[in-house]
Amino acid sequence: MNDHAPHAPASAADLAIDPQRLWDSLMTLAEIGATDKGGVCRLALTDLDRQGRELFVRWAEAAGCTVRVDAIGNLFARRPGQDDDLPAVATGSHIDTQPTGGKFDGNYGVLAGLEVLRTLNDAGVRTRAPLEVCVWTNEEGSRFVPVMMGSGVYAGAFTLDHALQATDREGVSVQDALQAIGFAGKAPAFVDDGAPRFGAYFEAHIEQGPVLEDADVPLGVVTGALGQRWYDVVVTGQEAHAGPTPMKLRRDALQAATGLMQEVRKIAMDEQPNGRGTVGYVQVHPNSRNVIPGRVTFTVDLRHGDDDGLSRMDARIRGACASLQAKGGVTVSIEQTVYFPPVRFAAPLVNAVRLGAQRAGLSHQDIVSGAGHDAVYVARVAPAAMIFVPCKDGISHNEIEDAKPEHLAAGANVLLHAMLDRAGIAG
């Protein structure tokens, strides 16, 4: 490991991050909220989140940055540029986790960005445009909803007031939680209210899926993100005794609901390669061994790479619900709870990521994100792109989440050169 002393590379092309320093930073942050199984539980706006935020602020200030905190608690560590009036070239992600989260989801994107700034400091390189590293509030949505809260407020997906009034299961509001941990900032949180608009935004992230590992490719050039529609479905029949009630006279809500659940899979399979369909939550009432179920509540998660495809999937699940009800015996209600349109990231930024991979001699492939990320909201108000690196077995949102140090370093190096491509080097 080097001593991080400043040095001047032969050229910008020779710049490279310090892999050990990046890894050490990730492992140090992972100690805050560490679980017995090797994961991390650091829910948004808890005292552990405060500790993680304060550690990031200390590291950012040690790297010569000023740190801005906005009204929803987003953090922005700014490294000045030669022309500080230019829009910043930004990167970042989140440091809140799932209750049984891992060391890399979100945290990697934040600390890869910090490592970019440290690397430029070591080399004495000044950029023309300023650089910023963002820590977005409550991306996971484990404690508060909506998910991706900080970036959503920034992009105007929902209002600051709506986000501040959200409460957790104990009735604690976001506003009160921000006050309690000391991160209720004063800076504007929404771009149309005066929050600075980025010139470009990059987000490095573990893939959270198995595609890159399966292909043995160390880097994914993310061209966009799948659109999403989520639904709550309730099928209502009638409870009755399992013994005396003949099969043909039953109004069995569970048997009817399972037909819809199978239809979800069929809808997704008919929209390959980017169609996705998931039933992730099921509640059966009264859930008794010898009672015919009278009500089943379940969720449907549909995803697609283009909005026309997502609309086709929407029409089919609604049609299946209507058809089931028309047969009689049960009633069916379906309510859409979430809609994220598909996102196509900015071509110049995607090309900057691809060029960075080529310059580094890394095999890479284009990939579409199946999950939502802060970059999806930021893309509504600024050019954005993402960089994926593999994670072991495609597992994330799990304490055993893992990634190879060499893959993390490769992604951070591509991030470094993509940001330099957009920010420029001062003359």
Stockholm file with secondary structure:
# STOCKHOLM 1.0

chainA/1-427         MNDHAPHAPASAADLAIDPQRLWDSLMTLAEIGATDKGGVCRLALTDLDRQGRELFVRWAEAAGCTVRVDAIGNLFARRPGQDDDLPAVATGSHIDTQPTGGKFDGNYGVLAGLEVLRTLNDAGVRTRAPLEVCVWTNEEGSRFVPVMMGSGVYAGAFTLDHALQATDREGVSVQDALQAIGFAGKAPAFVDDGAPRFGAYFEAHIEQGPVLEDADVPLGVVTGALGQRWYDVVVTGQEAHAGPTPMKLRRDALQAATGLMQEVRKIAMDEQPNGRGTVGYVQVHPNSRNVIPGRVTFTVDLRHGDDDGLSRMDARIRGACASLQAKGGVTVSIEQTVYFPPVRFAAPLVNAVRLGAQRAGLSHQDIVSGAGHDAVYVARVAPAAMIFVPCKDGISHNEIEDAKPEHLAAGANVLLHAMLDRAGIAG
#=GR chainA/1-427 SS CCCCCCCCCSSGGGCCCCHHHHHHHHHHHHTTTBCTTSCBCCCTTSHHHHHHHHHHHHHHHHTTCEEEEBTTCCEEEEECCSSTTSCCEEEEECCCCCTTBCSSTTHHHHHHHHHHHHHHHHHTCCBSSCEEEEECTTSSCSSSSSSSHHHHHHHTSSCHHHHHHCBCTTCCBHHHHHHHHTCCCCBCCSGGGTCCCCSEEEEEEECSSSHHHHHTCSEEEEEEECEEEEEEEEEECCCEETTTSCGGGCCCHHHHHHHHHHHHHHHHHTTTTTCEEECCCEEEESCCTTEECCEEEEEEEEEESSHHHHHHHHHHHHHHHHHHHHTSSCEEEEEEEEEECCEECCHHHHHHHHHHHHHTTCCEEEEEESSCCHHHHHTTTSCEEEEEECCGGGCCSSTTCCCCHHHHHHHHHHHHHHHHHHHCBCC
#=GC SS_cons         CCCCCCCCCSSGGGCCCCHHHHHHHHHHHHTTTBCTTSCBCCCTTSHHHHHHHHHHHHHHHHTTCEEEEBTTCCEEEEECCSSTTSCCEEEEECCCCCTTBCSSTTHHHHHHHHHHHHHHHHHTCCBSSCEEEEECTTSSCSSSSSSSHHHHHHHTSSCHHHHHHCBCTTCCBHHHHHHHHTCCCCBCCSGGGTCCCCSEEEEEEECSSSHHHHHTCSEEEEEEECEEEEEEEEEECCCEETTTSCGGGCCCHHHHHHHHHHHHHHHHHTTTTTCEEECCCEEEESCCTTEECCEEEEEEEEEESSHHHHHHHHHHHHHHHHHHHHTSSCEEEEEEEEEECCEECCHHHHHHHHHHHHHTTCCEEEEEESSCCHHHHHTTTSCEEEEEECCGGGCCSSTTCCCCHHHHHHHHHHHHHHHHHHHCBCC
//
